Amino acid sequence: MRVVVVGATGNVGTALLRVLHVEPQVTSLLGIARRLPDRSAEPYAHAGWAAVDVGSEEMDEAVVERLAEQFRGADAVVHLAWLIQPNRERELLRRTNVEGTRRVAEAVARAGVPHLVVASSVGAYSPVTDDEPRREDWATSGVRTSHYSVDKAAQESVLDEFESAHPDVAVARLRPALTFQADAAQEIVRYFLGPLVPVGLLRHGRPPVLPLPAGLRLQAVHADDVADAYARVVRERARGAFNVAARDVLSGRDLARIAGHGRLLEVSPSVVRGALAAAYAGHVVRTDPGWLDMAMAVPVLDATRIRSELGWTPRRTAAEALEDLLAGMAVGQGTGSAPMRPATPRPPGEAVVPVPRRLGEESRIPDSMDHYLFGLYLSDHYTGATAGLERLELMTRTYADTPFYAELAEATEQLRGERELYRDLLATLGVPRRRHRQVAAWVGEKAGRLKLNGRLTDRSPMTAVLEAELMRSAVLGKIGGWQTLREHTDDVGLDAGRLDELLDQARAQVELFDRFHAWARERAFRVRTSAEAWER
């Protein structure tokens, strides 16, 4: 069985890869993501990968055909891609979440895939005012003040239309409760809390009292159990909707016991909503009030169908899933994908999972070296990586509809990892980052985008040539940095083998920008009529 997972680098996608890797019936596994993961890390090493952005601003036809090329020959496509942030860019969210689902479904039909499995949510359901468990026939009109819920309801309509137009395709939709795992801790912090919320204090203890809106009750399920549910649906080629939730429903007192010391402070939901609205407006948190509205209104899920028809039984309770998440938050746990990346740098000795591809665990600057100059050198390379990452992220977005998109996306993730390695090394060696230099580099990179390159209202073809030259020069400079560190591996206590890998990776990046430069310069200076577009 060949299975394609769209959105395979997120919370559920990561867990699903773990399950499908050991599923005897699955002989081929392809992950699709907007940003490729570290393909040497678990569980991403066990799948093939392709970079496709389902929310691209390209025409639908281009994205659908690109997806269909990857879907051909598949027995099932599992669609998990969903954009949570940026909350404030409503058009982007809807294009990715709703229209992205439509694009995936159309590509499934075009590629002749017999089974489509889609991640819906408890958030798709219409509001209730009681705790009576609802089965899958409850209305899916959503909670109108929650953009997430509105888009989930719209996604359900897309699937209804697709089922009607393509009865030959078996369509399943899973509606899980809140889905937690320790590896998703840092992703959840970034998406819902933000850098100003001090979750790191959890490593020192739990809050003495937990304020919560009165009447809140919460259902949850562990990501591994949700992944098991998806695997069963795929294996049985099941159709229809399936609620997925652990049996226990957590009250406010349950949450206070799990998250704190058992002391609960119940607050009027309207007061909580007002405080959340103010915090969101002030950019203190990333969660808008619609998330609270949805949490207070969604029904309790009755998961009888998936238990009885597919034999699904959760191995962890909702309480255990939440405890796992909080343990991960305390240490900034994550994995080797962009959305699931861990917090860095980690406090010494407190990492649950080793940072992928660390340079060295016993690093230090010996007295035989000039601490100030060597620290300044490392800080400057970290600054260069900051500016380079900003530029490469822009290039990846800009050239999404070119033959180089997948390679640019992969290089972006490589550079993000390299930047974090420098940051880890600076922390380990006790070298100040000199943040003013990173800010200056960030501002300088942004200012560099203001060059018109001969055009005022559109992007100049010459820009691609200059960007390729800029990035090629930056990578050559980066090679010098890795060579310098390689020269001092014994002095500083670094991993020579890892530095050799980084040098090989950088040389491959130079080759990529050489090829991109050749492609861009061939197009940049060609004389075209006003009716002609820049050929991509």
C-alpha positions in Angstrom: 0.0 0.0 0.0 1.3 3.4 -1.0 0.3 6.3 1.3 0.8 10.0 0.8 0.5 12.3 3.9 0.0 16.0 3.1 1.1 18.1 6.0 3.3 15.4 7.4 5.6 17.6 9.5 3.0 18.8 12.1 1.7 17.4 15.3 -0.5 14.6 13.9 1.6 14.1 10.8 4.7 13.4 12.8 2.8 10.9 14.9 1.2 9.3 11.9 4.6 8.8 10.2 5.7 6.8 13.3 2.7 4.6 13.1 2.7 4.0 9.3 6.4 3.2 9.3 5.6 0.0 11.3 2.3 -0.7 9.6 2.9 -4.0 7.6 0.5 -3.1 4.8 2.2 0.2 4.0 5.1 -0.4 1.6 5.6 3.2 0.4 5.3 6.4 2.3 5.5 9.9 0.9 5.4 13.1 3.0 4.4 16.4 1.5 5.0 19.7 3.3 5.5 23.4 2.5 8.8 23.2 4.5 10.8 20.0 4.4 12.0 18.5 7.7 15.4 17.2 8.7 15.2 14.0 6.7 17.9 12.3 8.8 15.8 12.7 11.9 13.1 10.4 13.3 10.4 9.8 12.1 11.0 11.8 8.9 13.8 9.5 7.8 11.4 6.7 6.9 9.5 8.6 4.2 10.1 10.1 0.8 9.5 13.9 0.6 8.2 16.5 -1.8 7.7 20.2 -1.2 4.3 21.5 -2.2 2.5 24.5 -0.7 -1.3 23.8 -0.9 -1.9 27.5 0.0 0.3 28.9 -2.8 -0.9 32.1 -4.5 -0.4 30.3 -7.8 -3.4 29.4 -10.0 -5.3 26.4 -8.8 -4.4 24.4 -11.9 -0.7 24.6 -11.2 -1.0 23.5 -7.6 -3.5 20.7 -8.4 -1.3 19.3 -11.1 1.8 19.5 -8.9 -0.1 17.5 -6.2 -1.5 15.1 -8.7 2.0 14.2 -9.9 2.9 13.2 -6.3 -0.4 11.4 -5.8 -0.4 9.1 -8.8 -0.1 5.5 -7.9 -1.1 6.1 -4.2 -3.7 3.9 -2.5 -4.6 6.6 0.0 -4.0 10.3 0.6 -4.2 11.6 4.1 -4.7 15.4 4.2 -3.5 17.0 7.4 -2.2 20.4 6.3 -3.7 23.2 8.2 -2.4 26.7 8.9 -2.9 28.0 12.5 -0.9 31.2 12.2 -0.7 34.0 11.3 -4.1 34.6 13.0 -4.4 38.1 11.6 -4.0 37.1 7.9 -7.5 35.8 7.3 -7.1 35.5 3.5 -4.0 33.4 3.8 -5.6 31.1 6.4 -8.7 30.5 4.2 -6.6 30.0 1.1 -4.5 27.4 2.8 -7.1 25.7 4.9 -10.3 25.7 2.8 -9.0 26.2 -0.8 -6.0 24.0 0.0 -8.4 21.2 0.9 -10.2 21.7 -2.3 -7.0 21.5 -4.3 -5.9 18.3 -2.5 -9.3 16.7 -3.2 -9.2 17.7 -6.9 -5.7 16.3 -7.2 -6.9 13.0 -5.6 -9.6 12.7 -8.3 -7.2 13.6 -11.1 -4.6 11.1 -9.9 -7.1 8.3 -9.6 -6.5 7.8 -5.8 -9.3 5.6 -4.4 -9.2 6.9 -0.8 -9.1 10.4 0.7 -8.7 10.9 4.5 -9.0 14.4 5.8 -8.4 16.0 9.2 -11.5 17.8 10.3 -12.0 18.7 14.0 -14.4 18.9 16.9 -14.3 22.6 16.0 -16.4 22.0 12.9 -19.5 21.2 15.0 -22.3 23.6 15.8 -22.4 25.1 19.3 -24.2 23.3 22.2 -25.2 24.4 25.7 -25.0 21.1 27.4 -22.6 18.2 28.0 -24.6 15.5 26.2 -22.2 13.6 23.9 -22.8 14.1 20.2 -22.2 11.6 17.5 -21.1 12.3 13.9 -24.5 13.3 12.7 -24.5 16.5 14.7 -24.5 19.6 12.5 -21.2 21.0 11.3 -21.9 24.7 11.0 -19.1 25.8 13.2 -18.8 28.6 15.8 -19.2 31.8 13.9 -16.9 33.9 16.1 -14.0 31.5 15.6 -12.1 31.7 12.3 -10.7 28.2 12.9 -14.2 26.8 13.4 -15.6 28.7 10.5 -12.9 27.3 8.2 -13.4 23.8 9.5 -17.1 24.0 8.8 -16.2 25.3 5.3 -13.8 22.4 4.8 -16.6 20.0 5.6 -18.7 21.6 2.9 -15.8 21.2 0.4 -15.7 17.5 1.3 -19.5 17.2 0.9 -19.3 18.7 -2.6 -16.4 16.4 -3.5 -18.2 13.3 -2.3 -21.2 14.2 -4.4 -19.1 14.8 -7.5 -16.8 11.8 -7.0 -18.8 8.9 -5.5 -16.1 6.5 -6.6 -13.6 8.0 -4.1 -14.0 6.8 -0.5 -13.8 9.9 1.6 -13.2 9.8 5.4 -13.0 12.7 7.8 -11.7 12.5 11.3 -12.9 14.9 14.0 -10.5 14.6 16.9 -10.6 16.5 20.2 -7.6 18.6 21.3 -4.5 16.6 20.3 -1.5 16.6 22.5 2.0 15.1 22.7 5.3 16.2 24.3 6.9 16.6 20.9 4.3 19.2 20.0 5.0 21.3 23.0 7.0 24.1 21.4 4.7 24.2 18.4 1.7 24.8 20.6 3.6 27.5 22.5 4.6 29.3 19.3 1.1 29.1 17.7 -1.0 29.9 20.7 1.0 31.6 23.4 4.0 33.4 21.9 7.4 34.4 23.3 6.1 36.7 26.0 4.4 33.9 27.9 6.9 32.4 30.4 6.2 28.7 29.9 9.8 27.9 30.8 8.8 28.5 34.4 7.1 25.1 34.3 10.5 23.5 34.7 10.7 25.1 38.2 7.2 24.2 39.3 3.5 24.5 38.6 1.4 27.6 39.2 -0.1 27.9 42.7 -3.6 28.6 41.3 -5.1 28.1 37.9 -7.6 30.8 36.7 -10.1 29.3 34.2 -13.5 30.4 32.7 -16.3 28.9 34.7 -18.0 26.0 33.0 -15.0 25.0 30.9 -14.7 21.3 30.1 -12.1 19.8 27.8 -11.7 16.7 25.8 -8.3 15.6 24.6 -6.5 12.7 22.9 -2.9 11.8 22.6 -1.3 12.3 19.1 -0.2 8.7 19.0 -3.8 7.6 19.5 -5.0 9.9 16.8 -2.4 8.5 14.5 -3.6 5.0 15.3 -7.1 6.1 14.3 -5.9 7.4 10.9 -3.9 4.2 10.3 -7.0 2.1 11.0 -9.1 4.3 8.6 -6.5 3.9 5.9 -6.0 0.2 6.4 -9.8 -0.5 6.2 -10.5 2.1 3.5 -13.2 3.4 5.7 -15.7 6.1 4.7 -17.6 8.8 6.5 -17.0 10.8 9.7 -15.3 9.6 12.9 -15.1 11.3 16.2 -11.8 10.7 18.0 -11.4 11.4 21.7 -10.3 9.7 25.0 -13.2 8.7 27.3 -12.5 11.1 30.1 -13.8 14.7 30.0 -11.7 17.1 32.0 -13.4 19.7 34.3 -11.8 22.8 35.6 -10.8 21.1 38.8 -9.2 18.3 36.7 -7.2 20.9 34.8 -6.1 22.6 38.0 -4.9 19.3 39.4 -2.9 18.4 36.2 -1.5 21.9 35.4 -1.0 23.2 38.9 -1.5 22.4 42.6 -5.2 21.7 42.4 -6.4 25.1 43.3 -8.9 26.5 40.8 -10.0 30.1 40.4 -13.2 30.2 38.3 -13.7 33.4 36.4 -16.7 34.6 34.4 -16.2 33.6 30.7 -17.0 37.2 29.6 -14.2 38.5 31.9 -11.7 36.0 30.5 -12.8 36.9 27.0 -12.2 40.6 27.6 -8.8 39.9 29.1 -7.8 37.6 26.2 -9.0 40.2 23.6 -6.9 42.9 25.3 -3.8 40.6 25.4 -4.3 39.6 21.8 -4.8 43.2 20.7 -1.6 44.1 22.5 0.3 41.2 20.8 1.0 39.6 24.2 -0.5 36.3 23.2 -1.2 34.8 19.8 -4.6 33.4 20.7 -7.6 35.5 19.6 -10.9 35.4 21.6 -12.5 33.1 19.0 -10.5 30.2 20.3 -12.2 30.7 23.7 -15.6 31.0 22.1 -15.0 27.7 20.4 -13.7 26.0 23.5 -16.8 27.0 25.5 -19.3 26.0 22.7 -18.1 22.7 21.1 -19.9 19.5 22.0 -18.6 16.5 24.0 -17.6 13.9 21.4 -19.1 10.5 21.3 -16.5 8.2 19.8 -18.6 5.1 19.7 -18.4 4.6 15.9 -14.6 4.4 15.6 -14.4 2.1 18.6 -17.1 -0.3 17.4 -16.4 -0.3 13.6 -12.6 -0.1 13.6 -11.7 -1.4 17.0 -9.9 1.8 18.0 -9.1 2.2 21.7 -7.0 5.0 23.1 -3.9 3.9 25.1 -3.8 7.2 27.0 -6.4 9.2 28.8 -7.1 12.9 28.1 -5.4 13.6 31.5 -2.3 11.7 30.4 -2.1 13.5 27.1 -2.2 16.9 28.8 0.4 15.8 31.3 2.7 14.7 28.4 2.2 18.1 26.7 3.0 20.1 29.9 6.2 18.0 30.5 7.3 18.8 27.0 6.5 22.5 27.5 8.8 22.6 30.5 11.8 21.7 28.5 10.9 23.1 25.1 10.6 19.7 23.5 10.2 19.3 19.7 11.3 17.3 16.6 13.3 17.9 13.4 10.6 19.7 11.4 10.0 23.4 11.0 6.6 23.5 12.8 7.7 21.1 15.5 11.2 22.4 16.1 12.3 22.5 19.8 13.1 25.6 21.8 16.8 26.6 21.6 19.0 27.0 23.4 18.0 24.4 26.0 19.1 24.7 29.7 22.1 22.4 30.3 21.1 18.9 31.3 17.3 19.4 30.8 16.8 18.3 27.2 14.5 15.3 26.9 15.5 14.7 23.3 19.1 15.6 22.1 19.2 18.6 19.8 19.5 17.2 16.3 23.0 17.4 14.8 24.7 19.2 17.7 28.3 20.3 17.1 29.6 19.1 20.5 28.5 18.3 24.0 31.8 19.3 25.7 32.5 22.5 23.9 34.6 25.2 25.5 37.1 28.0 24.6 40.5 27.1 26.0 42.8 29.7 27.5 45.2 29.3 24.6 42.7 31.1 22.3 41.6 34.8 22.4 38.1 34.5 23.9 37.0 37.9 22.7 38.1 37.6 19.1 36.9 34.0 18.7 33.5 34.9 20.3 33.2 37.9 18.1 33.9 35.7 15.0 31.2 33.2 16.0 28.7 35.9 16.8 29.3 37.5 13.3 28.7 34.1 11.6 25.5 33.8 13.6 24.5 37.3 12.5 25.3 36.3 8.9 23.1 33.3 9.2 20.3 35.5 10.5 20.4 37.7 7.4 20.9 34.8 5.1 17.8 33.0 6.5 15.7 36.1 6.0 16.8 36.3 2.3 16.4 32.6 1.6 12.9 32.5 3.1 11.9 35.4 0.8 13.4 33.6 -2.2 11.5 30.3 -1.4 8.2 32.2 -1.3 9.0 34.2 -4.4 10.0 31.3 -6.6 7.4 28.8 -5.4 6.2 28.2 -9.0 9.7 27.5 -10.4 11.6 24.2 -10.8 13.8 25.3 -7.8 11.1 25.6 -5.2 11.7 22.2 -3.5 15.5 22.7 -3.3 15.1 26.3 -2.0 12.7 25.1 0.6 15.1 22.4 1.7 18.0 24.8 1.8 15.9 27.1 3.9 15.4 24.4 6.5 19.1 23.6 6.4 20.1 27.2 7.0 17.5 27.4 9.9 19.2 24.4 11.5 22.6 25.9 11.0 21.6 29.1 12.6 20.3 27.3 15.6 23.5 25.3 15.8 25.5 28.6 16.0 23.1 29.8 18.7 23.5 26.6 20.7 27.3 26.9 20.4 27.3 30.5 21.5 25.2 29.5 24.6 27.4 26.5 25.3 30.6 28.5 25.1 29.2 31.4 27.1 29.7 33.8 24.2 27.3 36.8 24.0 25.1 36.9 20.9 25.4 40.7 20.5 21.8 41.0 19.6 22.3 44.5 18.2 24.3 42.9 15.4 21.4 40.5 14.5 18.9 43.4 14.6 21.1 45.4 12.3 21.5 42.4 9.9 17.7 41.9 9.9 17.1 45.6 9.2 19.8 45.6 6.5 18.3 42.6 4.8 14.9 44.2 4.8 16.3 47.5 3.5 18.0 45.6 0.7 14.7 44.6 -0.6 13.8 48.2 -1.4 16.2 48.3 -4.4 14.0 48.7 -7.4 16.4 47.0 -9.9 14.9 49.1 -12.7 11.3 48.3 -11.8 8.8 50.2 -9.7 5.5 48.3 -9.8 6.7 44.7 -10.3 9.6 42.5 -9.5 12.6 42.8 -11.8 13.9 39.6 -13.5 17.4 40.9 -12.6 16.6 40.5 -8.9 16.8 36.7 -9.2 20.3 37.0 -10.6 21.4 39.3 -7.8 19.8 37.1 -5.2 21.6 34.1 -6.5 24.9 35.9 -6.4 24.3 37.2 -2.9 23.4 33.8 -1.5 26.3 32.1 -3.3 28.7 34.6 -1.8 27.1 34.1 1.6 27.4 30.3 1.5 31.1 30.7 0.4 31.6 32.8 3.5 29.8 30.2 5.6 32.1 27.5 4.3 35.0 29.6 5.7 33.3 29.6 9.1 32.9 25.8 9.1 36.5 25.4 8.0 37.7 27.6 10.8 35.7 25.6 13.3 37.0 22.4 11.7 40.5 23.7 12.3 39.8 24.1 16.0 37.8 21.0 16.7 40.4 19.7 19.2 40.8 23.2 20.9 37.1 23.8 21.4 35.8 20.3 21.7 33.6 20.1 18.6 32.4 17.1 16.5 34.7 17.0 13.5 32.4 14.5 11.7 29.5 16.9 12.0 31.5 19.8 10.7 32.5 17.7 7.7 28.8 17.1 7.0 28.1 20.8 7.2 30.9 21.5 4.8 29.5 19.0 2.3 26.0 20.5 2.8 27.3 24.0 2.1 29.1 22.9 -1.1 25.9 21.4 -2.3 24.2 24.7 -1.6 26.8 26.5 -3.7 26.0 24.1 -6.5 22.3 24.9 -6.1 22.8 28.6 -6.3 25.1 28.1 -9.3 22.3 26.3 -11.1 19.7 28.9 -10.0 22.0 31.7 -11.2 22.3 30.0 -14.7 18.5 29.7 -14.9 17.9 33.3 -13.8 20.5 35.0 -15.9 19.3 33.2 -19.0 15.9 34.9 -18.5 16.8 38.2 -16.9 18.1 40.2 -19.8 16.0 38.8 -22.7 14.0 41.4 -24.5 10.3 40.6 -24.3 7.2 42.3 -25.6 4.8 43.8 -23.1 2.5 40.8 -23.6 5.1 38.4 -22.5 5.6 37.3 -18.9 8.8 36.2 -17.3 9.1 32.5 -18.1 9.4 30.5 -15.0 
